């Protein structure tokens, strides 16, 4: 067999292609790519996570929605009272209803912040008998599932609301509802 330049180049090309195929079968651990994205905010009726006033009397009594911003407003004062009782634990069940309207299960939790001058977290968001504050207390919310959220306010041992003018008027500054793709994927709640 006569070896000329053309035969040598074809042979080297075939060897390189075969070597590339053998070396190219390994897996990768990370890819980074920049892409443009458009994110739109939907009203609760069209969003993946719906947060609405609870279906019972407490949802209607303590929760409203700002017509302009769509923000949910939680106000525990009523026509009978100016707020929660001083030096007491106040529980309001089924204040909010959270519905997973998406196509996959999510881990749902709440974070809240206290206003300046309030040294401790007096408000706890609960569901199914336990706290849902912080990612460690997240509950899995399956596709189409509903979660009723309770609010517990504990002013025991504080100067809040005792009428002496020393305690703060507001005990909760902001609330953030967080939903991340479920870690287990079972959609149990």
HUPE-V72113 format. One line per field, one symbol per residue. ss: DSSP state (h for helix, s for strand, l for the rest). phi: phi as a letter, one per 30 degrees, with the letter a starting at -180 (. if undefined). psi: psi as a letter, one per 20 degrees, with the letter a starting at -180 (. if undefined). A space follows every 50 residues. Layout:
ss = ???
phi = ???
psi = ???
This chain:
ss = llllhhhhhhhhhhhhhhhhhhhlllllllllllllllllllllllllss ssslllhhhhhhsssllllllsssllllllllllllllssssssssssss lllllsssssssslllllllllsssssllsslslhhhlsssllllsssss sssslllllllllllllllllllssssssssllllllll
phi = .cccddddddddddddddddddddcddbcabcbcbdbcccccdedcddbc bbeddcdddddcbbbdddciddccbddbdcbdldddhacccbdhdbbcbd cdcbdbccbbbbbcdejcdbdccbcbahibdcciddcdcdcdeidcbccc bbccceiccdicidicdddccbcabbccbceddcididc
psi = ppoaggggggghgggggghhgghjiqrqiqppppqqqppqpqrhhjrhop orqqiahhghhiprpphgijqppoojqaiiqjbqqqlrpppoqlhqpppo jajqqqoprqqrqqrpioiqoipppqqkjrqkpqhhjqqporpiqqpppq pppojpjrjpjjjiihrqhpipgqppppoqpphhjhlh.
